Amino acid sequence: MSSSGANAHSNSAYLKMKGELEDAVKTLTFKRISIIQPSLLLGKRDNDFRIGEKLGSVLLPILCMLPGLKKFKPIAGQQVAKKMSNISKQSGDGVEYFKLDELFKR
């Protein structure tokens, strides 16, 4: 599980860290590596209140109506988990990316 916009050369500390982790995972000797890149995950969190995520869950759906911001559309954690389960049941080789648009497809 990574993040939409992950890039080891990003100016954002979070996106840089996610990009560096992706790069490190790709060096592992697995037959298949699936990198999931959702945006903000929506859903209930037990005893974990994050003001930034709460604001994002309210504002991002509105902002994502603007051109160029669709890649940041929030997605339900349950939907991502279902997609990850489906991916794990498919065969494949090498490194594959599943960006936000693919996660919204059912």
C-alpha positions in Angstrom: 0.0 0.0 0.0 1.5 3.2 -1.1 -0.1 6.6 -2.0 -1.3 8.5 -5.1 1.6 10.8 -6.1 4.3 8.7 -4.4 7.7 9.9 -5.7 11.1 9.4 -4.2 12.0 12.9 -5.5 9.0 14.7 -4.2 9.2 17.9 -2.1 6.5 16.5 0.2 8.0 14.4 3.0 5.1 11.9 3.0 5.1 11.4 -0.8 8.9 11.2 -0.8 8.9 8.5 1.9 6.2 6.5 0.0 8.2 6.8 -3.2 11.4 5.6 -1.4 9.5 2.7 0.1 8.2 1.7 -3.4 11.7 1.8 -4.8 13.0 -0.3 -1.9 10.2 -2.9 -2.3 11.0 -3.1 -6.1 14.5 -4.4 -5.3 13.1 -7.4 -3.4 13.2 -10.7 -5.2 9.5 -11.5 -5.4 8.0 -13.0 -8.6 5.3 -10.4 -8.4 5.0 -7.0 -6.7 1.7 -5.1 -6.7 1.9 -1.5 -5.7 -1.5 0.0 -4.7 -1.6 3.8 -4.9 -4.9 5.1 -3.5 -5.6 8.7 -2.4 -7.1 9.5 1.0 -8.7 6.4 2.6 -12.1 7.0 4.0 -13.7 4.9 6.7 -14.0 4.5 10.4 -10.9 4.5 12.5 -10.9 3.3 16.1 -9.6 5.9 18.6 -7.6 7.7 15.9 -8.6 11.3 15.1 -6.6 13.1 12.5 -7.8 16.6 11.8 -6.0 16.7 8.4 -7.7 13.6 7.2 -11.1 14.7 8.5 -10.8 18.0 6.6 -9.6 16.2 3.5 -12.6 13.8 3.6 -14.9 16.8 3.6 -13.1 19.1 1.2 -11.4 16.7 -1.3 -14.7 15.3 -2.9 -15.6 18.9 -3.7 -12.1 20.0 -4.9 -11.8 16.8 -7.0 -14.5 18.1 -9.3 -11.9 20.6 -10.6 -9.8 19.6 -13.6 -6.5 17.9 -12.7 -7.5 17.0 -9.1 -9.4 13.8 -9.8 -6.3 11.7 -8.9 -6.8 12.9 -5.3 -10.4 11.7 -5.0 -10.9 9.9 -1.6 -11.7 6.2 -1.7 -13.2 3.9 1.0 -10.7 1.7 2.7 -13.1 -1.2 2.3 -13.1 -0.7 -1.5 -9.3 -0.7 -1.6 -9.2 -3.9 0.5 -11.6 -5.6 -1.9 -9.5 -4.6 -4.9 -6.3 -5.8 -3.1 -7.9 -9.2 -2.4 -9.0 -9.5 -6.1 -5.5 -8.6 -7.2 -3.9 -11.2 -5.0 -6.0 -13.9 -6.6 -4.8 -13.0 -10.1 -1.6 -14.3 -11.7 1.2 -12.0 -12.8 4.9 -11.4 -12.9 7.0 -8.3 -12.3 6.0 -5.0 -10.8 2.5 -3.7 -11.4 0.9 -0.5 -10.3 -2.7 0.1 -9.4 -3.4 3.8 -9.4 -6.6 5.4 -8.1 -8.6 5.1 -11.3 -8.1 1.3 -11.4 -9.2 1.1 -7.7 -12.5 2.7 -8.4 -13.3 0.2 -11.1 -15.3 -2.7 -9.7 
